[in-house]
Amino acid sequence: MNSPSTLRAIYAFSGDPITFGHIDIVKRAARTYPHVLVAIGINPSKANRYTFDDEERLAMAELCFEDLPNVECKIFQGLLGEYAYRHGYDVIIRGIRNNSDLESELVLYKVNETLHPELDTVFFPTKPELSHISSSVVKALIRESGDVSKYCHLGVKEALERRLLKKSLIGLSGGIACGKTYLAKKLINLLNEEIQATYISLDEIGHYVLSDHSHRLYRRTRDLIVKTFGDEVANLDGTINRKALGAIVFNDSLALSQLNVIMREPMLTRLYQVLFKAPDGVLLIEGAILIENGWGSLVNNNVILVEAEQETRIERLMARNNCSREEAESKIARQVSPAERALILSDEQVLASWGKTWVVNNDSTVQRLDELKDQILDFANQDLLTTIQKRSQ
């Protein structure tokens, strides 16, 4: 009989797609067994029902477990018990989410135990906070343009959006007066010469929430803003006076944080509606808050960072807001610097093991914007398998 230090374990599932539930089971197994095989199964009866082909599912598994040196990923076909016995595995790992899972898994355990008594089965109960996650739930949420970043790896989320929605989400962010909106719309026009591209403004999403829309969620949000910041931010028609609100929050970091908390869920709700109705192709989501507020996962940490020289930003602010140099400098100083914004995004990309950054200086020439357009086209048109393999390297 093998000692615990030499036991080989196998965990099989279709991985269509792989979720954080699968990932948790594998990580726990990898702490227990010196060698764990993640076996991506091929079920001939489901051949035409898989969202991703065999190689794509394998690539996603390898992406999710690239940081676990004792985990190997392979494609397998046939009876799991026979495959495990034939390849010298000692333990079959099975995840259990509920009583229904347990009943069916006990039947399979008995079959395997009858065929190969020396082959053991170990059940790993799913953690309660992950028990609602399944591949079918993830796909259902994606089809409604929902955010599944808490359900699966961002690389898997991006793959699902490309495959099921035919959409590539890209963020565009930068500081005040760096020319984000101008650049975003110019880029959209260039992209539309060759591919469908849609511009989505987070500022417009926020304005929608604060305007006179009668939906209960938005009315309740506006009421909470007035209750939090005072009657002076309310217009007579029930909308929010954005100028009055801005004068309060942009001079007070605590007040701005309160507003961001209040606005987060209503804005996301509206954004999901917009994303659902948006056409196929590239969706460029522009907003200063994208990185600072931790919304990078919405665009899978794929972000264009727009920068501009300090003096250029000051001059733009003075002209746009009809304000003094001192006021313009003060507004810029209260925001996250370009270096800090880039570092926040980089840290998120490292933490998620996913994401891509394009940096654009908005003093650039049109030729350089053409180069960015070509890079975005390459990104959007790259086949799924190549994208997964390249981005995981």
C-alpha angles and dihedrals in degrees: 000000000000119000117239089255091064102038115129118209131196127200116189130193137137096250093209082166117351113228138195086262090063091042093053093052092050093048091051091047090049090057090054105039128046092222127032125180117204101207114199103206129221114210109190091204089060097041094117095039100060115108091210129035123242097268093047092051090048092049091052091050091050089049092052095048102036091115094055109083095190094054121091126186126211140159115246137183133193134032111349094218093052092046092049093048094045093051097045103254119156103195135038112208118212128182119222120201101168146347091281090057091048094054094052093042092052089057091053090045091055092049092050091044090053094049097042115012092184091060109088130203123214121194120214112198112222114246110256093241090057100040094098093055119099136150091251092051091050092052092047091053092048091053087059091048090249125157112258097172089118090052105049146007113288090241089058091046091052091048091052093049091051095046103039102028100026087226134129113201118209128175127216119199143160144135129296116294095008090121100253097152094044092050093044093054092044090051091048090054091051093047092049089063088071110013139020107270130175130197119218121185120206087200089059090047089054092046089052091056092049096046129083100286109142099215108130093235093056094043090051090048092052091047091052091050091053091046090050101042104025141258092287090077092058125091120212092251093059096259124120122259097231094192092055092044091048092052088058103042102037091059094046121054092196092052090048090052090051091051092048090053092049094047100042102085097037090049092048090049091053092043092054089053091052093046092049092054095041117107125248119280134051117354111198110199112195125194141130090223095055095098104023092053095048096249095132092108089067088070094032090252090293102137140163108215112207119205135178136181115275093240091050091053092048092051092047092050093048091051096041099043098029089232136140124265089251092055092047092049090048093052092051093045092055091058131079111272121243090251092051092047091051090049093050090052093045091051091051091050091051092047092049095037087228142085145082132229131206116187118205127184106211091216084069126125123251087252090063090050087053088054090053090049090054091049092051091048091051089049094050096043098045112115116252099247093049091048093053094045095045096045093048093056 
